[in-house]
């Protein structure tokens, strides 16, 4: 049987070479769109010519209380070209506000980290630059605290009973600007506010595992149930703010598939209007049309995971990267058919950053040996992990992810396990660790492929989507205008 060699399979912080059947289809990432020559100038233009919103000159002046919220260092997964867009955009914003007479001590910057961990000023300087990161005192530049009840305000409930709690700055600021990085369709829009500046009490409504989930990917933003829940919340917040003649102002960027990533578009203004155009550009950059599903997929898993940025990857993050950001990158339907097999590659060592991921260790060591069902884990442990005093303290003061965060990630893998017949981990260095996260370990890609062929037949179709860069297969029949 003819074979061919794949030399670019990501394997932690290395690349693997493997001999695979000659029929293996190798997808091609979309070429990067041309970057903007001057992202800062694009920001300035967008501030003065926004979409469906008053320009910055009509939003602030002497005495105005202004908040600039921004995506945390979790995003993007792949490093972007310096300066980081957040640094460039906030620098321009501060200059424009200064021209309008807004005093520097009337401006606060909030990192919208939601249930992610908080970040030190040194860590924030990696996205804001040192001038901004060290130019504001701790009462003017800080991370959102989802457990600071005095700093959260209720917007009531949506018509379906979803509770909304947001940082008080959303209401108390004369104007709130949000600076966004969109490297995937999962990012931006109302998610920036409704997740980034929210609380567990709100986030649990759309981040818990749903037994009846249809499998629509969160990367398929116009079909995703998650997006619909978040936008239902956002619509209510917009109505409430309008009673005080307020409207949030978003500044959204889109990154290309270069390495390092570059800014290809900047838009600003009204959240729904801006995000619709952001999605158009993201889909143009990232979507690859694939005519049909495959029986088997081979996916390389990097150490550079979202929730390991400025930290350390662990087995639960390996699982999440595999199921949410490799298998989960699709539109219409998964790249692998129902009953198919996914093969992931990663060493998957039992290692944890004890400061950043404290509750991850308890989930792995205490819960998973006894229980792996994501729905039951959520039902039995979510409220405990969310409210345990030591985890609340470590989140608020110890740079730890919120206690419930690993349970959220564990739940995000539920559909993949329901959809696939087997999940194999090639290159596993610790077989017991691989088994504990629900994967079947193999020493090599060749051995894992042989097992897949033994299960599904020697003629099973195989696909390999090399990543990074991140891109999104749109799987199935396509109209001419798709």
N, C-alpha and C positions, 0 to 999 in steps of 0.2 A: 504494500500500500504506500503510495507516494506521501512524503512528508515535506514540511518546510520549517524554517527556523524563525522563531520570534525572538528578537533581541531586546525589546523595549517593554517588558512586563515589569511594572513597578512592584517592588517588594520591600516595603518599609522605606528605608533611606537608600536602597540599592535598586539595581535593575537585574532581572532574571533573563536568562536565555533558555528557551525550551523548544524541543522538536514537537510539532503538532501535526495532525493530519493535514494533507495538502488541500482538503476541501474547506478548511477553516476560513471563514470570511473575516477580513480585517477591515474595520471601519476607518474612515479618514476624518479626523477632526476638521471642523470648518476653518478655513484660513482666517487670520485676524483681520477685522475691519481696520481701516486706516485710523490712527489715533488723532485726536485734536492737537493742533500745533501749540495751542496756548489754553489749557484748561482753566486757568485763572481768569483769563479774558472772557471765556465762555460763561463762567459763573457771574461775572460782573454784568454781562449783557443779559443773562437770565434774570438777575435781580431787578433790572430796570425794565425788562420786557417779559414779565411772567405770563404763564398760561392761566386764564380765567381767575385772575387775582390782581389786587392793587399792587403797583410796584413798591419797592422798598421805601421810596421817598414818601409814600402815603401811609406807612406803617409804623414809623418810629420818629421820635424827635427828642428834644430836651425833656428830661424827666421820665421818659419811657422806661419801663421795666422789660428787658428783653432776655429771653432764654434761647440758647443755641444748643439743641440736643444733637447727638451724633451716634452713628453705629460704633459698637465697641470693637476692640482688636480681634475678636473672633473672626470677623470678616475683613478681607477675603481669605479664602483658604490658600490660594496661590499668591505669593507676594506681588505687589504692584510696583510699577516704576515710581521712583521718588521724584518730587515729593508726593506723599500720599494725598489722595484727593481731599481727605478731611482737613489736612493742614492747609492745602491751597484754598479750599472753599471758605474755611473759617477765617483765614487771613484776610480774604477779600471782604467777607461779611463785617469783620471788625473795622476795616478801613472805611467801608460805606457807612456804618453806624456812627463812626467818629465824625464823618463829614456832616451827618444829620444832627450832630450835637448830643448824641447819647453818651452819657458818662460811662467810663469803663466800670465803675463800681455799681452801675445799674445793669450790668450784663453778667449772666451766669452761664456756664457751660456744663452740660450734664451728659455723661456717657450713658447711653441707653442699653445697659447690660442685662435688663430683665432678671431672669433666674441664673444667668451666667455669673461667674465670679466677678468680684470687683478687681480693679487694676491699680497698681501703684502709679505715681506720676512718671516714674522712669519708664514703665511699660506704656503709659499713654503717650509718652514722647515719641514712641515708634510710629504713631499714626498722626500726632498733632505737631511734631517738631518740638524742640526744646524751648523755643521762645514762647509758645502758647502754653505748653505743659507746665513750665515753671514760672510763667508770668502772671498767674492768677493764684490767689490764696485758696485754702481748702474750702472756704465758704462760697467760692465763686467758680471752682472747677472741681467736680466730684462725680462719683458714680451713683447712678440711681440705686435706691435701696428699696427693694420690693417688700421688706419686712418693717419699714419705718411707717407705722400706722398713722402717726401724726402728719406725715408728709404725703399721704394718699387721700384722694377724694373720690367719693362715689358718684357715678353718673347714673345710678339705678340699674335697671335690667332691660334687655331687649324684649321684643314681643314673645320670644321663645324662652325667656328666663335666664339669659346669660348675663351674669353680673359684670359690671365694669368698674374697676378701680384704677385710677391713673395718678401719676405724680402731680402734686398740686400746681407745679409750674405750668401745666397745660391750661389751667383756669386763671391763675393769678398773674401770669405774665401779660403785659399789654400786647406782646407779639412773641410767638414761639416759632423759631425756624428749625427745620430738621435737615441735617446733612447726611445723605445716604450713599452707600456703595451697593450697586446692584451687579453682582457677578453671576447670579442665577435668578430665575423667575420667582423663586421662593422669597426673595428679598424685596424690600421697598413697599410702597403704597401704605395702606393703613397698618400693615404689620409692624412697620417701624415704630409707630406710636402705641398701638394696641397690645403689642408684646413688649417692646423695648422699655416702655415707661410704665408698665403695669405691675400686677401682683399675682402671686400664686392663685388667689381666690378667683381672679379672672382667667388666668392662663390655663388653669385646669379644664376649662370648658372646651378648649380646642386642641389641647396637647395631650389629653388622656387617650388611651387606645380605645377604639370603637369596634365592638364585635361585628357589627354589620358593615364595616367599611368596604366600599366597593373596589378599592384599589386604584382610584384615580390619583395620579401622582401630584404632589404639591408643586412640582415643576410644570404641571399643566394648569396654569393659573386660572384659566377661564372655565375649567371643569372641576377644579379641586374643591372639595367640601370644606377643607380647612380655610381656604381663602374666603369662601362664602360666609363662614362664621365670623372671621375677623372683620370683614367689610360690613356685616350686619352691625357689629359693635361700633365700627367707625362712623356709620351713617347716623347712629344715635348721638354720638359725641359731637358730630358736626351740627346737628340740629340744636343741641344744648348750647354749644358755643355761640351759635348765631343769635341766640336770645340776647347776648351781650355784645353783638356786632363784632364777633371775633371769628377769624378763620385761620387755621394753621397754614404755614407756608413751608413747602417741602423743596429741597434741592436734591435732585436725583442724578446720579451718574451711572453710566453703563461702561463696563470693562470688556475688553476684547479677549481673544484667546492667545495672545502673545505671552512670552515668558521673559521678563516679568510682564504682568498685565498692564494695559494702558487704557486711558479714558478715551472713549469714542463718542460719547454724547453727554450733554449736560442740559437738563431742563429744570424749570422751577415754577412754583405757583401752587395752584389748587391740587390737592392730593389726587383725586380721581382723574383729572385731566392729564396731569403730568405722568401718572403711572401707566395709563393706557399707552402713551407714546414710548415709555421706558420698555414695556413689554414688547412692543413692535420691534424695537432695536435689539433686545435680547434674543428674540426668536430669529431675527435675521442673522445674528451672530452665532447662535448656538445650535439651532435645530438642524439635524441631519435626517433626511427622509430614508426610511428603511421599509422595504416592501412587505416583509413578513417576519414573523417571530422565528427564533431559533430554538432548537432543543436544548442546547448547552451554551453557556456563556462563560468566558474567562475574563476576570476583572482583577487588575492590579490594585493593591491598597497601599497608599503612602502613609508614612509616619505623620505627615503634615495634615492633620485632621483639624477641622474647625475648632473643636473644643480642646484641642491640644496645642493651639497656638500659644506661644510663649510659655509652654508647659511641657507635658510628657504624655504620649499616647498610652492607653491601657487597653486591656482586652474588651471592655464594654464599648470603648470608642472605636476599636477595630470593627466590632460587630456593627455599630451604627454607621461607620464609614462605608462598610460593605453593603449593607441593606438599604440605607437611605440615600447615600451619595454615590453609589455605583449601580447596583440593581435598580434603585429608585429613580434614576435619571431617565425619564421617558415621557412621551406624550402619547395619548390615545390608549395604548396597551403596553405592557412590559415587553422588553426586548426578548425575554425568555418566555416561552409558552407555559401555560398552566401544566403542571406535572413535569416540567423540565428541570434541569440541574444547573445550579450556579457554582462555579469554581472561583474562589478568591485566593489571592496570594499575599501572605504576610507571615512574619515569624511568630506573632501573637504570644509575646512573653508575658508572664505574670509580673507586671510592674505597675506601680501607681505613684502619682505625685501626692504625697500624704497631705500637703497643705491645700492644694487646689482641688483634689477629688476625694474628700474624706468619706462621703456617704457611698461613693462608688465601691470602696473597699468592703463596706458592710454588705452591700448587695451581692458582691462577688463571693465573699467568704462565708457569709451566714445564710443568705436567702437562696441563692442559686443552687447550692447542693441539695436543697429540699424541694424547691419549687422553681419552675421555669416559665410557666404559662403567664404571658404578659398581662392578661386581663385579671387573673387572680392576684398576681403580684401587686397590680395597681389597687385592687379592691382591699387587700389586706394591709398594704404597707404605705400607700401614698400619704395619708393623713399623718401617720406616725413619722415618716421621714421628713415631711414638710414642716412639722411643728416641733420636732425634737429639739429641746433647748440648745444642746451642744452644736447641732447643725445650723440652727438659726444664728447662733453666735459666730460660728466659723464663716458663714455667709456674710454676715454684717461687718465683722471685724477681722477675719482671718484669711481673706482672699480665697475662700472655698466656694465651689459651685453650690447652689441651693440644694438642700437635702434631697428634694424630690427629683432633681435633674436626671440622675441615671435611670430612674424609673420611667421618665418620659422617653428617654432614648431607647430603653428596652422595649417599650410599647410600640415604638415606630417600626420595629422589625416584625410585628405581628403578621402583616399581610404577606410578606415574603415567605414566611414559613407556611402559611396557608396555601400560597400559590405554587411554590416549588415542591418537588417530591424529595429532593435532597440538596443539602448545601455542604460543599466540600471546601476544605482549607488546605491549599498546597503550600509546601514550605514551612509547615508548622514546626516550631522548635520545641514546643511543650504540648504534647498531645492532650494531656488532662485539662489544660487551660482551654484549648480549642473545643473540647467536648463540653466544658462547662458553659460556654456561650452558645452551644447548640450546633456547632460545626463538626463535620467529620474530618479528622486530620489525615493528611498524606505528606510524605516527604518531598515529593516532586510534582510538578505540573503534569509530567508524562504519566505518572501513576494515577493521578486524579482523573485525567482524561480517559485512561484505560478503564477505570471504574465506571465512568459515565457511559462509555461505549458498551460495557458489559450490562449496564442497566437498560439503556435505551436503544441499543443496536449499533452495529458497526457503521451504519450509514447515517447515524444521527447528525443533524446539522449543528455546526459550531460557529460561534461568532466571538470576535475579540475586539472590544472597543478600547483602544489605547488611550489612557488618561494619566496625568494631565496632558493638555488642558481639559477643563470640564466642558462637556457639551451634551446635547439632549437628543437621543434618537426618537423620531416621530414614527411610530410603527403601525403599518397597515396601509390600506388603499388611500391614495391621495388624489384630490381633485386637481385640476390644472392650475387653479388659483390658490392652492394651499401654499 
